[in-house]
Structures are given as structure tokens and as C-alpha cells.
Amino acid sequence: MTMTKPTDIALFAQITEHNQTAMLALYQRYGGLVYSLALQTLRRPGLAEEVTQDVFLKLWQHPERWNPALGQLSSWLLAITRNAAIDRLRREARHRSDDLPSPGEVEVGVGTMPDTGAWADGQLLRDLLQQLPSEQRELIELAFYRGYTHSELAEGLGIPLGTVKTRLRAGMQRLRTLWEQAAQTTEP
């Protein structure tokens, strides 16, 4: 005698009644799929595990959000996972950019004397960066001070790659113009 697996719809009907066995069966069926998409997006196992837990917790708390008439459960779960992972990337990027010291805040080691010209240039650069629009300044700081690639910035901030490149290029061009103007005013 062969036992057939319950359908997604049947499991979901049981989950709406808070049947933990049905939830476990659904997790066993789709947990690996959800985790692998989260890991592919986040590239950090710990964060991928957290997103996977969040997705299934949302499903447990609000099972009514899935409408079988609009598509398969697996597609819906993957869409939720993708959105949750991107939201997590944005949150992580925001926390990292909040921790970013400005060039003028970097401490000089004890017993060393910075080159006065280089130090003044660093101060000037910090001041000029503040004159850029915030979206350009943030991208420049993340790319040049934190070392993020264009693709990582696009994925982490949830903006198109072309927009990242355009904003970086525009910001760098504006920074160069400001730098040249500042150089002209300080020359004798």
C-alpha cells in the first residue's frame, strides 16, 4: 500500500488551523529550496538561515496571504524569500554604511606625523564629498572606502546596476570638478 503525499493545498489548509505537523511537512518539502535562494542572494549562511526562518514564520503567522488560484506555493515562497533576502541585504548595507568613518575621522597612529599636504587633501576631499547628493556620496563611500563592487552595491541596495554605475560616474565627475575648482582658488 503506497501512501500519497498531501498536496500543497491540503497542507496549507491544515496550516491555517495551526497544525504543526503540516508546517513541518511543508518545511521539509520547501526548506532547502528557500534556504538555497536566500544563500545565493546573501552569500552568508547565517543570514540565509535567518531569512529562511523568517519566511516560514511569516507563512505560519499569515497563511491566508497565499492564494492557490494565483500560482504555485513554491513560486510564492521563492518570491517571498527573494524579497526578504533583498530587504536583509539593504539592512546590512545600511548598518555597514552607518559604521563607515568619514576620511577626517580616521585616527593617525601614535608617534606618526601625517604629511601636511596629504592630510589637507584628505580634509578637502571629505568636505567636497559632503557637497555631493546623498545617493552619490553613499555609493562613493561604499565603493571606495568599503571596497564593494558595482554588482554588490546594486544587489545590496536594491537598485539597478546601471543606476549604480551612472550615480558613481556622475558623483566622481562632480567631485573632480569641485576638486579642480578648489585647487584653482588655493593656487597663488
C-alpha positions as CSV (number, residue, x, y, z in Angstrom):
1,M,0.0,0.0,0.0
2,T,1.5,3.3,-1.1
3,M,0.8,6.5,0.8
4,T,0.5,9.6,-1.3
5,K,1.9,12.9,-0.1
6,P,-0.6,15.6,0.7
7,T,-0.8,18.4,-1.8
8,D,0.4,21.9,-1.0
9,I,-3.2,23.0,-0.8
10,A,-4.1,20.2,1.7
11,L,-1.0,21.1,3.8
12,F,-1.9,24.8,3.7
13,A,-5.4,24.1,4.8
14,Q,-4.0,22.4,7.8
15,I,-1.5,25.2,8.5
16,T,-4.4,27.7,8.6
17,E,-5.7,25.6,11.5
18,H,-2.2,25.8,13.1
19,N,-1.3,22.2,12.5
20,Q,2.4,21.9,13.4
21,T,2.8,18.6,11.6
22,A,1.6,20.1,8.4
23,M,4.0,23.0,8.9
24,L,6.9,20.6,9.4
25,A,5.9,18.7,6.3
26,L,5.9,21.9,4.3
27,Y,9.2,22.9,5.7
28,Q,10.7,19.6,4.8
29,R,9.3,20.0,1.3
30,Y,10.5,23.5,0.7
31,G,13.0,24.5,3.4
32,G,16.0,23.5,1.2
33,L,14.7,25.5,-1.7
34,V,14.1,28.6,0.4
35,Y,17.5,28.3,2.1
36,S,19.4,27.9,-1.2
37,L,17.8,31.0,-2.7
38,A,18.5,33.0,0.4
39,L,22.1,31.8,0.5
40,Q,22.5,32.6,-3.2
41,T,21.3,36.1,-2.6
42,L,23.0,36.8,0.7
43,R,26.2,34.7,0.3
44,R,26.3,34.3,4.1
45,P,24.9,31.0,5.7
46,G,23.9,32.6,9.0
47,L,21.8,35.3,7.3
48,A,20.3,32.8,4.9
49,E,19.2,30.7,7.9
50,E,17.6,33.7,9.5
51,V,15.8,34.6,6.2
52,T,14.6,31.0,5.9
53,Q,13.2,31.1,9.4
54,D,11.6,34.5,8.8
55,V,9.9,33.2,5.6
56,F,8.4,30.2,7.3
57,L,7.4,32.2,10.4
58,K,5.5,34.6,8.1
59,L,3.8,31.7,6.5
60,W,2.8,30.3,9.9
61,Q,1.5,33.6,11.1
62,H,-0.3,34.7,7.9
63,P,-1.1,31.6,5.8
64,E,-4.0,33.5,4.2
65,R,-1.6,35.5,2.1
66,W,-1.1,32.7,-0.4
67,N,-3.8,32.3,-2.9
68,P,-3.6,29.0,-4.8
69,A,-5.6,30.5,-7.7
70,L,-2.7,32.9,-8.4
71,G,0.1,30.4,-8.6
72,Q,2.0,27.5,-7.1
73,L,3.1,27.6,-3.5
74,S,6.8,27.1,-4.4
75,S,6.7,30.2,-6.7
76,W,5.1,32.3,-3.9
77,L,7.6,31.1,-1.3
78,L,10.5,31.9,-3.6
79,A,9.1,35.4,-4.3
80,I,8.8,36.0,-0.5
81,T,12.3,34.6,0.0
82,R,13.8,36.8,-2.6
83,N,12.1,39.9,-1.2
84,A,13.1,39.0,2.4
85,A,16.8,38.4,1.3
86,I,17.0,41.7,-0.6
87,D,15.5,43.5,2.4
88,R,18.1,41.9,4.6
89,L,20.9,43.0,2.2
90,R,19.6,46.5,2.3
91,R,19.5,46.5,6.1
92,E,23.0,45.1,6.3
93,A,24.3,47.7,3.8
94,R,22.7,50.4,5.8
95,H,24.4,49.2,9.0
96,R,27.7,49.0,7.3
97,S,27.4,52.5,5.8
98,D,26.4,53.8,9.2
99,D,29.7,52.4,10.6
100,L,31.8,54.0,7.9
101,P,34.1,56.6,9.3
102,S,34.5,59.7,7.2
103,P,38.0,60.3,5.9
104,G,38.6,63.1,8.5
105,E,37.6,60.8,11.4
106,V,40.4,58.2,10.7
107,E,42.9,58.3,13.6
108,V,46.6,58.7,12.9
109,G,48.8,56.3,14.8
110,V,50.6,57.4,17.9
111,G,54.0,58.8,17.2
112,T,53.4,59.4,13.5
113,M,53.1,62.8,11.8
114,P,51.0,62.8,8.7
115,D,52.2,64.6,5.6
116,T,50.6,68.0,6.0
117,G,49.7,68.2,2.3
118,A,48.1,64.8,2.2
119,W,46.2,65.5,5.4
120,A,44.9,68.7,4.0
121,D,43.9,66.9,0.8
122,G,42.0,64.3,2.8
123,Q,40.2,67.1,4.7
124,L,39.4,68.8,1.5
125,L,38.1,65.6,0.0
126,R,35.9,65.0,3.0
127,D,34.4,68.5,2.7
128,L,33.9,68.1,-1.1
129,L,32.1,64.7,-0.6
130,Q,29.6,66.5,1.6
131,Q,28.6,68.7,-1.3
132,L,27.5,65.7,-3.4
133,P,23.9,64.4,-3.4
134,S,23.5,61.8,-0.7
135,E,22.9,58.9,-3.2
136,Q,26.2,59.7,-5.0
137,R,28.1,60.2,-1.8
138,E,26.8,56.9,-0.2
139,L,27.8,54.9,-3.3
140,I,31.3,56.5,-3.5
141,E,31.9,55.9,0.2
142,L,30.8,52.2,-0.1
143,A,32.7,51.6,-3.3
144,F,36.0,53.4,-2.4
145,Y,36.2,53.1,1.4
146,R,34.5,49.8,1.9
147,G,35.5,48.1,-1.4
148,Y,32.1,47.0,-2.7
149,T,31.9,46.1,-6.4
150,H,29.2,47.7,-8.6
151,S,27.3,44.4,-8.6
152,E,27.4,44.1,-4.8
153,L,26.2,47.7,-4.4
154,A,23.3,47.1,-6.9
155,E,22.3,43.9,-5.1
156,G,22.7,45.2,-1.6
157,L,20.9,48.5,-2.1
158,G,18.3,47.0,-4.4
159,I,18.9,49.4,-7.3
160,P,19.7,48.5,-10.9
161,L,23.4,48.0,-11.8
162,G,23.1,50.8,-14.5
163,T,21.9,53.2,-11.9
164,V,24.8,52.4,-9.6
165,K,27.3,53.0,-12.4
166,T,25.6,56.2,-13.5
167,R,25.5,57.6,-10.0
168,L,29.1,56.7,-9.3
169,R,30.3,58.2,-12.6
170,A,28.3,61.4,-12.0
171,G,29.5,61.6,-8.4
172,M,33.1,61.2,-9.4
173,Q,32.8,63.7,-12.2
174,R,31.2,66.2,-9.9
175,L,33.9,65.5,-7.3
176,R,36.6,66.1,-9.9
177,T,35.1,69.4,-10.9
178,L,34.9,70.5,-7.2
179,W,38.5,69.4,-6.7
180,E,39.7,71.4,-9.7
181,Q,37.8,74.5,-8.5
182,A,39.2,74.2,-5.0
183,A,42.8,73.8,-6.5
184,Q,42.3,77.0,-8.6
185,T,41.3,79.0,-5.6
186,T,44.3,77.9,-3.5
187,E,46.9,78.5,-6.2
188,P,48.8,81.8,-6.0
